[in-house]
Amino acid sequence: MAIVWNVDPDIAQIGPITIRYYGLLFALSFFLGFNIMRSIFRREDKPESGLETLLTYMMVGTIAGARLGHCLFYDPVYYLSNPLQILKVWEGGLASHGGAIGILTALYVYTRKRPEQPYLWLLDRMIITIALAGMFIRLGNFFNSEILGIPSDVPWAIIFDRIDSAPRHPAQLYESLAYGIIFVGLYRLYSRLGERTPNGFLFGLFLTSVFGFRFFIEFVKERQAAYGGNLPLSVGQLLSIPLVLGGIVLLVRALKDEVHVAKAGTAEDAEDAES
């Protein structure tokens, strides 16, 4: 028997302000992410004075990129015909692929004036917090009864009563759980490697795992784009493929660099022994 989900997405109303589960989880992801990055900066003796600026770049990049991604990737005809609608972020509509592009752009701009924090160095650490944010955001989507799975008769199917009476795959929970597991894996890897983390390794692992999982989970999700319904793959899958390939390239390059460093170290040790 399917589980019926009919939770009000609003937590409380304070004057004109509505506090929602989605917004609360979104804010929580930034709060926890900030504290994780602070611990990383302390561990690697980086100046903490730039953390608030980094948080600002991240917030702007995430929201602007996710909003533009939703509008341009999933319903370009409507939003290009009604450009002012793009600004109405409060009405919903954020895309993770657009958010990824926005974050990459924002962090690139941030590192341009901070040579002590190279681009790949920062990405390898920021993606730990981004995976955590992905977990909370998908949980927020679940509270909003949005980004639905396709109808299903699996024992754990959920009826989103605010939408319809069809039992569906809880696709939001699948993604939330996956991103949580990826977060734990990335965090543990960094905890073990620290400053010895090969450049691009964690970032490549993030792209490969997150968007690889996203590719497969799309098979049990309702298509979100306003076009391409007759295509064999969804827009989300098509957007995930280049990110997965980019992740594989970064992983291979990081591991090759690590092998070269190890060989160079072995050669130096041999020379010291001979002398």
C-alpha positions in Angstrom: 0.0 0.0 0.0 1.4 3.4 -1.0 2.3 6.0 1.5 0.2 9.2 1.3 2.3 12.4 1.6 0.3 15.6 2.3 2.6 17.7 4.4 2.1 21.5 4.2 5.3 22.9 2.7 4.8 26.0 4.8 6.1 25.9 8.4 4.9 29.3 9.7 3.6 32.7 8.6 5.2 35.7 10.2 3.5 38.8 8.8 4.2 38.9 5.1 7.0 36.3 5.4 6.3 32.6 4.9 8.8 30.2 6.4 9.0 27.0 4.2 10.8 23.7 4.7 12.6 24.3 1.4 13.9 27.7 2.4 14.9 26.4 5.8 16.8 23.4 4.4 18.4 25.7 1.7 19.6 28.1 4.4 20.8 25.1 6.6 22.9 23.8 3.7 24.8 27.2 3.5 25.2 27.4 7.2 26.7 23.9 7.5 28.8 24.4 4.3 30.2 27.6 5.8 31.3 25.8 8.9 32.8 22.9 7.0 34.8 25.3 4.8 36.0 27.2 7.9 37.4 23.9 9.3 39.1 23.2 6.0 40.7 26.7 5.9 41.9 26.3 9.5 43.4 22.8 8.7 45.3 24.1 5.7 46.2 27.5 7.3 44.3 29.6 4.8 43.0 33.1 5.8 39.5 32.9 7.2 38.9 36.5 6.4 37.7 35.6 2.9 35.1 33.0 3.9 32.2 35.5 4.1 33.1 36.8 0.6 33.3 33.1 -0.6 29.9 32.5 0.9 28.5 35.5 -1.0 30.0 34.3 -4.3 28.6 30.8 -3.7 25.1 32.1 -2.9 24.9 34.4 -5.9 26.4 31.8 -8.2 24.1 29.0 -7.0 20.8 31.0 -7.2 21.6 32.9 -10.4 22.9 29.8 -12.2 20.1 27.5 -11.0 17.4 30.0 -12.0 18.9 30.8 -15.4 19.5 27.1 -15.9 15.8 26.3 -15.2 14.6 29.0 -17.5 16.9 28.4 -20.4 17.4 24.6 -20.2 13.8 23.6 -19.4 11.4 26.2 -20.9 13.4 28.7 -23.1 10.5 29.6 -25.3 8.3 30.8 -22.5 11.0 32.7 -20.5 12.6 34.3 -23.5 9.2 35.5 -24.5 8.6 36.7 -20.9 12.0 37.7 -19.6 10.7 39.4 -16.5 9.5 36.0 -15.3 13.1 34.9 -15.0 13.5 37.3 -12.0 10.6 35.6 -10.1 12.8 33.2 -8.2 10.3 33.0 -5.3 7.8 31.3 -7.6 10.1 28.3 -7.9 12.2 26.8 -10.6 15.8 26.0 -10.0 18.0 23.6 -12.0 21.0 21.7 -10.6 22.9 21.8 -13.9 22.5 25.6 -14.1 23.5 25.8 -10.4 26.7 23.8 -11.2 27.6 26.2 -14.0 26.8 29.2 -11.8 29.0 27.9 -9.0 31.9 27.1 -11.4 31.7 30.6 -12.8 31.4 32.3 -9.3 34.4 30.4 -7.9 36.5 31.1 -11.0 35.8 34.9 -10.5 36.6 34.5 -6.7 39.9 32.8 -7.3 41.1 35.3 -9.9 42.2 37.7 -7.1 43.3 35.0 -4.7 46.4 33.1 -6.0 46.8 31.4 -2.7 43.5 29.6 -3.4 43.9 28.0 -6.9 40.7 27.2 -8.8 41.0 23.4 -8.6 42.2 23.5 -5.0 39.0 25.4 -4.1 36.7 23.2 -6.2 38.1 20.0 -4.6 37.0 21.4 -1.2 33.8 23.3 -2.1 32.2 20.2 -3.7 32.1 18.5 -0.3 29.6 21.2 0.9 27.8 21.2 -2.5 27.0 17.5 -2.1 25.6 18.2 1.3 23.5 21.1 -0.1 22.2 18.8 -2.8 21.0 16.4 -0.1 19.1 19.1 1.7 17.7 20.7 -1.5 16.2 17.4 -2.7 14.7 16.9 0.7 13.2 20.4 0.3 11.8 19.3 -3.1 10.1 16.4 -1.3 8.4 18.7 1.2 7.2 20.8 -1.8 5.9 17.8 -3.6 7.9 18.7 -6.7 10.3 17.0 -9.1 8.2 13.9 -9.0 8.9 10.3 -9.9 6.9 8.4 -12.4 3.9 6.3 -11.3 5.0 3.0 -9.8 3.7 0.0 -7.8 6.9 -0.5 -5.8 6.1 -1.1 -2.1 7.6 2.2 -1.1 5.7 4.3 -3.6 4.4 7.6 -2.4 1.1 9.4 -3.3 1.8 13.1 -3.4 -1.7 14.0 -2.3 -1.3 17.7 -3.2 -0.6 16.7 -6.8 -2.7 13.7 -7.7 -3.6 10.2 -6.4 -1.0 8.2 -8.4 1.6 6.2 -6.4 5.0 7.3 -7.5 8.7 6.7 -7.1 10.0 9.1 -4.4 12.7 10.3 -6.8 13.6 13.2 -4.5 14.4 10.9 -1.7 16.5 8.7 -4.0 18.6 11.7 -5.0 18.8 13.1 -1.4 20.0 9.8 -0.1 22.6 9.4 -2.9 23.9 12.9 -2.4 24.2 12.3 1.3 26.2 9.2 0.7 28.5 11.0 -1.8 28.9 13.8 0.8 30.1 11.3 3.5 32.5 9.7 1.0 34.0 13.0 -0.2 34.3 14.3 3.4 36.1 11.1 4.6 38.4 11.1 1.6 39.4 14.7 2.3 39.8 14.0 6.0 42.3 11.3 5.2 44.2 13.2 2.4 43.9 16.8 3.5 46.4 19.0 1.7 47.8 15.9 -0.1 44.5 15.7 -2.1 45.5 15.5 -5.8 44.3 18.6 -7.7 41.0 17.9 -9.4 40.5 14.5 -7.8 37.6 15.2 -5.4 36.0 17.5 -8.0 36.2 14.8 -10.7 34.8 12.2 -8.3 31.9 14.6 -7.5 31.0 15.2 -11.1 31.2 11.5 -12.0 29.2 10.3 -9.0 26.6 13.0 -8.7 25.7 13.4 -12.4 26.2 9.7 -13.1 23.6 9.0 -10.5 21.5 11.8 -11.9 21.6 10.2 -15.3 20.1 7.0 -14.1 17.6 8.5 -11.7 16.1 10.4 -14.6 14.6 7.1 -15.8 12.2 7.1 -12.9 11.5 10.9 -12.8 8.8 12.8 -14.6 10.4 14.9 -17.4 10.6 18.6 -16.5 11.4 20.2 -19.8 8.7 21.8 -21.8 10.1 20.2 -25.0 11.9 17.0 -26.1 9.3 14.6 -24.9 9.9 12.3 -27.9 13.7 12.1 -27.3 15.1 8.8 -25.9 16.9 10.7 -23.1 15.6 13.6 -21.0 17.1 17.1 -20.9 18.5 16.3 -17.5 20.3 13.2 -18.9 21.7 15.1 -21.9 23.1 17.8 -19.6 24.6 15.2 -17.2 26.6 13.4 -19.9 29.3 16.1 -20.5 29.6 16.7 -16.7 30.3 13.0 -16.1 32.8 12.9 -19.0 34.5 16.0 -17.6 34.7 14.3 -14.2 36.3 11.2 -15.7 38.9 13.4 -17.4 39.7 15.2 -14.1 40.0 11.8 -12.3 42.4 10.4 -14.8 44.5 13.5 -14.9 44.7 13.7 -11.1 45.7 10.1 -10.7 48.3 10.5 -13.5 49.8 13.5 -11.8 49.9 11.6 -8.5 51.8 8.7 -10.1 54.3 11.2 -11.6 54.8 12.8 -8.3 55.3 9.4 -6.6 57.8 8.4 -9.3 59.7 11.7 -8.9 59.9 11.2 -5.2 61.2 7.6 -5.6 63.9 8.8 -8.0 65.0 11.5 -5.6 65.2 9.0 -2.8 67.4 6.8 -5.0 69.7 9.6 -5.9 70.1 10.5 -2.2 70.9 6.9 -1.4 73.6 6.7 -4.1 75.2 9.9 -2.9 
